Amino acid sequence: MAILSAGTTRLAALEGQTELKRAVVVGGGLAGLAAARDLVLAGWQVTLLEAGAAWGGLASALTIAGERVERFYHFVCRSDDALVGLARELGIEQRLHWTRTRTAFFYHGRHYRFGTPLDLLRFTPVPFAQRVRFGLHVLSSRLRSQWKALDDVPAQQWLVQHIGQQAYDVIWHPLLWGKFGQDEQEIAAAWMWHRIWRVARSRQHLLAPEMFGFFEEGSFTIVQALVDWLTARPQQVQLRLHTPVRTLQRDENSWQVQLMNDETLTADAVISTVALPVLVRLLPQASASYRQQLSSIPMIGVVCLLLRLRQSFSPNFWLNIHDPQVAFNGVIELTNLNLRLRQAGLNLLYVPFYLPTDSERYQRADEGLMSEYLSALRRVNSAFDESWVEEAYISREAYAQAVCKVGFLQRMPDVRAPLPGLYVSDSTQFYPEDRTLSAAIRRGRLAAACAQEDVR
């Protein structure tokens, strides 16, 4: 299935066309923006609706000291082809930069470097033989291309088999437990494999250092480039913020999109990029079986603390944490990746953790979370003091991550919904890929391509 690019635009063919096909795209994150662009390139009339106040969704930005920065942290890997390709089409590839980074591990009160094969061999919390097995497993995962057999295998079982129990307990257990909690033992190995594969592919070869990418203004760079491209075509595009949808209903020939303000839009196709629990509420006509499918995939939320510090917290971009006195499993110092932030004098530290939205910690007031965070950070860096904090922001997202249990392929919804003319782009479909900017773009463009194939 070909996805339209800038080189295959049909805009020039619009002269003489009496009536354009109409699409409503629900959700203004990267998937929705990318889908809208491809439909415009194909000669459609597009209305893009976003319930919130800003474009980008999880890729949206904050302004700190005059600089646009990620609300949630993101980084680019060499394997992120959809993201890099779209940046090239938009003419912003020169604003994507690659740099070496440093990774470390904080284990039971002690720091270890953890970014190279030599660092791994020196990682004494794991027996030497298991360190070697760990490295070989990363190499085999990097070379692996067939992954579907791993959909039926628990990640814990797969990892223990290949790297050993202690290596699993020390290195991978904090990630799986920290993200999925009680569901740790049910997570599919396919999801874990892709996470290893994506990072491993950021090395040119096994012994090379990790190389990650960053846009100069973070993900805002590509979000804004898409918004600017769409805004420049007002004859075909309507961009509407603060516009929540009440229902999506299909009549004999078209879709009726009813907005919360009682306005109704008519469309030949609808592309939904909202989270599945939201989509279920918008579809009163959906069958019981389809509603059950969409509702059966558990989702967890994310709470992310962003601190602007007076000084650097550590020399690391990514610091994994496995310590019984620290509730989260890592911190990300984006300043050690994005050189523009360093030049601007910003020291930005992200502290994310994932958990169900009905949990006490997700719903806890910001003041209580801050107290917990600051205490834990002092455990990781004894020199850290609250006086380092110049600004603090806490962001929450209710549907941040699907819980990808064994057999997830059978649960994952198809891009084509069982209602004609409705197309679904959702983070659950990224599987086995984790939640990435590149996956959002790829799925949004796929939904647009399906609409072009089906609606004649």
C-alpha positions as CSV (number, residue, x, y, z in Angstrom):
1,M,0.0,0.0,0.0
2,A,1.6,3.2,-1.2
3,I,1.6,6.2,1.2
4,L,1.5,9.5,-0.6
5,S,4.5,11.8,-0.2
6,A,5.3,15.3,-1.4
7,G,6.5,13.9,-4.7
8,T,3.1,12.3,-5.5
9,T,0.9,15.3,-4.7
10,R,-2.3,15.7,-6.7
11,L,-2.9,19.3,-5.7
12,A,-2.3,20.5,-9.2
13,A,-5.1,18.2,-10.5
14,L,-7.7,20.0,-8.4
15,E,-8.6,22.5,-11.2
16,G,-11.8,21.4,-12.8
17,Q,-12.7,19.0,-10.0
18,T,-16.2,20.0,-8.9
19,E,-16.4,18.4,-5.5
20,L,-13.6,17.2,-3.2
21,K,-13.9,14.2,-1.0
22,R,-14.3,15.2,2.6
23,A,-12.6,13.9,5.6
24,V,-12.8,14.7,9.3
25,V,-9.7,13.8,11.3
26,V,-10.3,13.5,15.1
27,G,-7.3,14.2,17.2
28,G,-4.5,16.7,16.6
29,G,-1.5,14.7,17.6
30,L,1.2,13.6,15.1
31,A,-0.9,10.8,13.7
32,G,-3.8,13.2,13.0
33,L,-1.5,15.9,11.5
34,A,0.3,13.4,9.3
35,A,-3.0,11.9,8.1
36,A,-4.5,15.3,7.3
37,R,-1.5,16.2,5.3
38,D,-1.6,13.1,3.2
39,L,-5.3,13.5,2.5
40,V,-4.7,17.1,1.4
41,L,-1.9,15.9,-0.9
42,A,-4.4,13.5,-2.4
43,G,-6.9,16.2,-3.1
44,W,-9.3,15.9,-0.2
45,Q,-11.1,18.6,1.8
46,V,-10.0,18.0,5.4
47,T,-11.2,19.3,8.8
48,L,-8.8,18.5,11.7
49,L,-10.4,18.6,15.2
50,E,-8.5,18.8,18.4
51,A,-10.3,18.9,21.8
52,G,-7.4,20.6,23.6
53,A,-5.7,24.0,23.4
54,A,-2.6,22.9,21.4
55,W,-1.5,20.6,18.6
56,G,0.7,17.6,19.2
57,G,-0.9,15.4,21.9
58,L,1.9,13.6,23.7
59,A,4.3,15.4,21.4
60,S,3.2,18.9,22.6
61,A,5.5,21.4,24.1
62,L,6.0,23.8,26.9
63,T,7.8,27.2,26.8
64,I,10.5,27.5,29.4
65,A,12.8,30.6,29.5
66,G,11.7,31.4,26.0
67,E,12.6,27.9,24.6
68,R,10.2,25.3,23.3
69,V,10.8,22.0,25.2
70,E,9.1,18.6,25.3
71,R,6.2,18.2,27.7
72,F,7.0,14.5,27.7
73,Y,10.6,13.5,26.7
74,H,11.3,12.1,23.3
75,F,14.3,11.0,21.4
76,V,15.0,9.8,17.8
77,C,16.6,6.5,16.9
78,R,18.2,5.6,13.6
79,S,15.4,3.1,12.9
80,D,12.7,5.8,13.1
81,D,12.2,5.9,9.3
82,A,8.7,7.3,9.3
83,L,9.7,10.3,11.4
84,V,13.0,11.0,9.5
85,G,11.2,10.6,6.2
86,L,8.5,13.1,7.0
87,A,11.0,15.6,8.3
88,R,12.8,15.3,4.9
89,E,9.5,15.9,3.1
90,L,8.7,18.9,5.2
91,G,12.2,20.4,4.5
92,I,13.3,20.3,8.2
93,E,15.7,17.4,8.1
94,Q,18.6,19.9,8.8
95,R,17.0,20.6,12.2
96,L,17.4,17.0,13.2
97,H,20.8,16.4,14.8
98,W,22.6,13.2,16.0
99,T,24.9,12.9,19.0
100,R,26.6,10.4,21.2
101,T,24.9,9.9,24.6
102,R,25.8,8.4,27.9
103,T,23.7,5.8,29.7
104,A,24.2,4.7,33.3
105,F,22.6,2.5,36.0
106,F,21.9,3.3,39.6
107,Y,21.7,0.0,41.5
108,H,21.2,-0.1,45.2
109,G,22.9,3.1,46.0
110,R,25.8,2.9,43.5
111,H,26.3,4.3,40.0
112,Y,27.5,2.2,37.1
113,R,28.2,3.3,33.5
114,F,26.0,1.2,31.2
115,G,26.4,2.5,27.6
116,T,29.0,0.3,26.0
117,P,30.0,-3.4,25.8
118,L,33.0,-2.6,28.1
119,D,30.6,-1.0,30.6
120,L,28.5,-4.1,30.5
121,L,31.5,-6.3,31.3
122,R,32.3,-4.2,34.3
123,F,28.7,-4.3,35.6
124,T,29.4,-6.4,38.7
125,P,25.8,-6.7,40.1
126,V,25.3,-9.4,37.4
127,P,27.5,-12.5,37.2
128,F,30.1,-12.3,34.5
129,A,28.7,-15.2,32.4
130,Q,25.2,-13.5,32.5
131,R,26.8,-10.2,31.4
132,V,28.2,-12.0,28.4
133,R,24.8,-13.6,27.7
134,F,23.1,-10.2,28.0
135,G,25.4,-8.7,25.4
136,L,24.9,-11.7,23.0
137,H,21.2,-11.4,23.4
138,V,21.2,-7.7,22.5
139,L,23.2,-8.6,19.4
140,S,20.8,-11.4,18.4
141,S,17.8,-9.1,19.0
142,R,19.5,-6.4,16.8
143,L,19.8,-8.9,14.0
144,R,16.4,-10.4,14.4
145,S,13.6,-9.4,11.9
146,Q,10.9,-12.0,12.4
147,W,9.1,-11.2,15.7
148,K,5.6,-12.6,15.5
149,A,6.5,-15.9,17.2
150,L,7.4,-13.8,20.3
151,D,3.8,-12.5,20.5
152,D,2.8,-15.8,22.3
153,V,5.8,-15.8,24.7
154,P,6.0,-13.9,28.0
155,A,8.9,-11.4,28.0
156,Q,10.0,-12.5,31.5
157,Q,10.3,-16.1,30.4
158,W,12.1,-15.2,27.1
159,L,14.6,-12.9,28.9
160,V,15.4,-15.3,31.7
161,Q,16.0,-18.1,29.2
162,H,18.5,-16.0,27.2
163,I,20.3,-13.9,29.8
164,G,19.8,-15.6,33.2
165,Q,17.7,-14.9,36.2
166,Q,19.9,-12.5,38.0
167,A,20.6,-10.4,34.9
168,Y,16.8,-10.2,34.4
169,D,16.2,-9.3,38.0
170,V,18.8,-6.5,38.0
171,I,18.4,-5.0,34.5
172,W,15.0,-5.7,33.0
173,H,12.7,-6.3,36.0
174,P,12.8,-2.6,37.0
175,L,11.6,-1.6,33.5
176,L,8.8,-4.1,33.2
177,W,7.6,-3.7,36.8
178,G,8.0,0.1,36.7
179,K,5.9,0.3,33.6
180,F,3.4,-2.5,33.9
181,G,3.3,-3.4,37.6
182,Q,1.3,-6.5,38.4
183,D,1.1,-7.3,34.7
184,E,4.9,-7.7,34.4
185,Q,4.7,-11.5,33.9
186,E,2.1,-11.3,31.1
187,I,3.9,-8.8,28.8
188,A,4.6,-10.2,25.4
189,A,8.3,-10.8,24.5
190,A,7.6,-9.1,21.1
191,W,7.2,-5.8,22.9
192,M,10.4,-6.3,24.8
193,W,12.3,-7.4,21.7
194,H,11.4,-4.3,19.8
195,R,12.5,-2.0,22.6
196,I,15.9,-3.8,22.6
197,W,16.1,-3.7,18.8
198,R,15.3,0.0,18.4
199,V,18.0,1.1,20.8
200,A,20.5,-1.4,19.5
201,R,20.0,-0.2,16.0
202,S,21.1,3.3,17.2
203,R,24.7,1.9,17.1
204,Q,26.4,1.7,13.7
205,H,28.0,-1.6,15.0
206,L,28.1,-3.6,18.2
207,L,31.1,-1.7,19.7
208,A,30.0,1.7,18.5
209,P,28.6,4.2,21.0
210,E,24.9,5.0,21.1
211,M,23.8,7.7,18.8
212,F,20.4,9.3,19.3
213,G,18.8,12.2,17.5
214,F,17.0,15.4,18.6
215,F,15.1,18.1,16.8
216,E,16.3,21.6,17.8
217,E,13.0,22.5,19.5
218,G,12.1,18.9,20.3
219,S,9.0,17.3,18.8
220,F,7.5,20.8,18.6
221,T,9.7,21.2,15.5
222,I,7.9,18.6,13.4
223,V,4.5,19.4,15.0
224,Q,4.8,23.0,14.0
225,A,6.1,22.2,10.6
226,L,3.0,20.1,9.9
227,V,0.7,22.8,11.3
228,D,2.4,25.5,9.2
229,W,2.0,23.3,6.0
230,L,-1.7,22.7,6.7
231,T,-2.4,26.3,7.6
232,A,-0.8,27.4,4.3
233,R,-3.7,25.6,2.4
234,P,-6.9,27.2,3.8
235,Q,-8.8,26.3,0.7
236,Q,-8.6,22.6,1.6
237,V,-8.0,22.5,5.4
238,Q,-9.8,23.7,8.5
239,L,-7.7,23.4,11.7
240,R,-9.9,23.6,14.8
241,L,-8.6,23.6,18.4
242,H,-10.9,23.5,21.4
243,T,-13.3,21.4,19.4
244,P,-14.4,18.2,21.2
245,V,-16.6,15.6,19.4
246,R,-19.8,14.3,20.9
247,T,-20.6,11.4,18.5
248,L,-19.6,9.9,15.2
249,Q,-22.6,8.4,13.3
250,R,-22.9,6.8,9.9
251,D,-25.9,7.4,7.7
252,E,-26.6,5.8,4.3
253,N,-24.0,7.7,2.4
254,S,-21.8,9.6,4.8
255,W,-20.5,10.3,8.3
256,Q,-22.2,12.8,10.6
257,V,-19.7,14.2,13.1
258,Q,-21.6,16.0,15.9
259,L,-19.5,18.4,18.0
260,M,-20.1,19.4,21.6
261,N,-21.3,22.8,20.4
262,D,-24.1,21.0,18.5
263,E,-22.6,21.7,15.2
264,T,-22.6,18.8,12.7
265,L,-20.0,18.1,10.1
266,T,-20.6,15.8,7.1
267,A,-17.7,13.6,5.8
268,D,-17.0,10.8,3.4
269,A,-14.5,9.4,5.8
270,V,-13.5,9.8,9.4
271,I,-10.0,9.1,10.8
272,S,-9.9,8.7,14.5
273,T,-6.6,9.2,16.3
274,V,-8.0,9.5,19.8
275,A,-7.4,6.8,22.4
276,L,-9.6,3.7,22.1
277,P,-11.5,4.3,25.3
278,V,-12.5,7.8,23.9
279,L,-13.4,6.3,20.5
280,V,-15.8,3.8,22.2
281,R,-17.8,6.7,23.7
282,L,-18.1,8.4,20.3
283,L,-19.5,5.4,18.4
284,P,-23.1,4.7,19.5
285,Q,-23.7,2.6,16.4
286,A,-20.7,0.3,16.9
287,S,-21.6,-3.4,17.4
288,A,-21.2,-5.0,20.9
289,S,-18.3,-7.1,19.7
290,Y,-16.4,-4.1,18.3
291,R,-17.0,-2.1,21.4
292,Q,-15.8,-5.1,23.4
293,Q,-12.7,-5.3,21.3
294,L,-11.8,-1.7,21.8
295,S,-12.5,-1.8,25.5
296,S,-10.6,-5.0,26.2
297,I,-7.2,-3.5,25.9
298,P,-6.0,-2.2,29.2
299,M,-4.3,1.2,29.2
300,I,-2.1,2.9,31.8
301,G,-1.4,6.5,32.3
302,V,1.8,8.4,32.7
303,V,2.8,11.1,35.2
304,C,5.9,13.0,34.2
305,L,7.8,15.6,36.3
306,L,9.9,18.1,34.4
307,L,12.4,20.0,36.5
308,R,14.4,23.0,35.4
309,L,17.5,22.9,37.5
310,R,20.2,25.4,38.3
311,Q,22.9,22.8,37.5
312,S,23.2,19.5,35.8
313,F,21.9,16.5,37.8
314,S,24.3,14.0,36.2
315,P,26.5,13.6,33.0
316,N,24.0,11.0,31.7
317,F,21.2,11.3,29.1
318,W,19.5,8.2,30.5
319,L,19.9,6.9,34.0
320,N,18.3,3.6,34.8
321,I,17.3,3.1,38.4
322,H,16.9,-0.1,40.4
323,D,16.7,0.8,44.1
324,P,14.1,-0.2,46.7
325,Q,14.0,3.4,48.0
326,V,13.1,4.9,44.6
327,A,9.6,4.5,43.1
328,F,10.5,5.3,39.5
329,N,12.8,3.3,37.2
330,G,14.8,6.1,35.5
331,V,15.4,9.7,34.9
332,I,16.1,11.4,31.6
333,E,18.3,14.5,31.4
334,L,17.3,15.9,28.0
335,T,20.0,18.6,28.2
336,N,22.6,15.9,27.8
337,L,21.0,15.0,24.4
338,N,19.7,18.3,23.0
339,L,22.7,20.6,22.6
340,R,20.4,23.5,21.9
341,L,19.1,23.3,25.4
342,R,22.6,23.3,26.8
343,Q,23.5,26.4,24.8
344,A,20.4,28.1,26.1
345,G,21.5,27.3,29.7
346,L,18.7,25.0,30.5
347,N,19.2,21.9,32.7
348,L,16.1,19.8,32.1
349,L,15.4,16.6,34.0
350,Y,12.4,14.3,33.3
351,V,11.1,11.8,35.8
352,P,8.3,9.7,34.4
353,F,6.4,6.8,35.9
354,Y,3.5,4.7,34.5
355,L,0.5,3.5,36.5
356,P,-3.3,3.0,36.2
357,T,-5.2,6.2,36.3
358,D,-7.4,5.0,39.2
359,S,-4.3,4.5,41.4
360,E,-3.7,6.8,44.4
361,R,-0.3,8.0,43.0
362,Y,-1.8,9.0,39.7
363,Q,-4.5,11.1,41.4
364,R,-2.2,12.5,44.1
365,A,-1.9,16.2,44.3
366,D,1.2,17.8,42.7
367,E,2.6,18.8,46.1
368,G,2.6,15.3,47.4
369,L,4.3,14.0,44.2
370,M,6.9,16.7,44.3
371,S,7.8,15.7,47.9
372,E,8.2,12.1,46.9
373,Y,10.2,12.9,43.7
374,L,12.7,15.3,45.5
375,S,13.4,12.8,48.2
376,A,14.1,10.0,45.7
377,L,16.3,12.3,43.6
378,R,18.4,13.0,46.7
379,R,18.8,9.2,47.1
380,V,20.2,9.0,43.5
381,N,22.4,12.1,43.8
382,S,23.3,13.0,47.4
383,A,24.4,16.5,46.4
384,F,21.0,17.3,45.0
385,D,19.1,19.9,46.9
386,E,15.6,21.4,46.5
387,S,17.4,24.8,45.9
388,W,18.5,23.4,42.6
389,V,14.9,23.5,41.3
390,E,14.0,26.7,39.4
391,E,10.8,25.5,37.9
392,A,8.7,22.3,38.1
393,Y,5.9,21.0,35.9
394,I,3.9,17.9,36.3
395,S,2.0,16.5,33.2
396,R,-0.4,13.6,33.1
397,E,-1.8,11.6,30.2
398,A,-4.5,9.1,31.0
399,Y,-4.0,6.8,27.9
400,A,-0.3,6.8,27.5
401,Q,0.6,3.1,27.1
402,A,-1.3,-0.1,26.1
403,V,-0.6,-3.1,28.3
404,C,0.8,-5.5,25.6
405,K,0.0,-8.9,27.1
406,V,0.8,-12.2,25.4
407,G,-1.4,-12.7,22.3
408,F,-1.7,-9.0,21.8
409,L,-1.8,-9.4,18.0
410,Q,-5.2,-10.9,18.3
411,R,-6.5,-8.0,20.4
412,M,-5.1,-5.2,18.3
413,P,-7.8,-3.3,16.2
414,D,-7.4,-3.1,12.5
415,V,-7.0,0.3,10.8
416,R,-10.3,-0.3,9.0
417,A,-13.2,-0.3,11.5
418,P,-16.2,-2.5,10.8
419,L,-18.1,0.7,10.0
420,P,-17.5,1.8,6.4
421,G,-15.4,4.9,6.0
422,L,-14.1,4.9,9.6
423,Y,-10.3,4.4,10.0
424,V,-8.5,4.0,13.3
425,S,-5.0,5.1,14.2
426,D,-4.1,4.4,17.8
427,S,-1.0,3.7,19.9
428,T,-2.2,0.1,20.5
429,Q,-1.5,-0.5,16.8
430,F,2.2,0.4,17.3
431,Y,2.8,-3.0,18.6
432,P,5.4,-4.5,18.9
433,E,6.9,-1.0,18.8
434,D,6.7,1.1,21.9
435,R,5.0,4.5,21.9
436,T,7.2,6.6,19.5
437,L,6.8,9.7,17.3
438,S,7.7,7.6,14.3
439,A,5.0,5.0,15.0
440,A,2.4,7.7,15.4
441,I,3.3,9.2,12.0
442,R,3.4,5.8,10.3
443,R,-0.1,4.7,11.6
444,G,-1.6,8.1,10.8
445,R,-0.4,7.9,7.2
446,L,-1.6,4.3,6.9
447,A,-5.1,5.4,7.9
448,A,-5.0,8.1,5.3
449,A,-3.8,5.7,2.6
450,C,-6.7,3.3,3.5
451,A,-9.2,6.0,3.1
452,Q,-7.9,7.0,-0.3
453,E,-8.1,3.3,-1.4
454,D,-11.7,2.8,-0.2
455,V,-13.5,6.1,-0.8
456,R,-14.1,6.6,-4.5
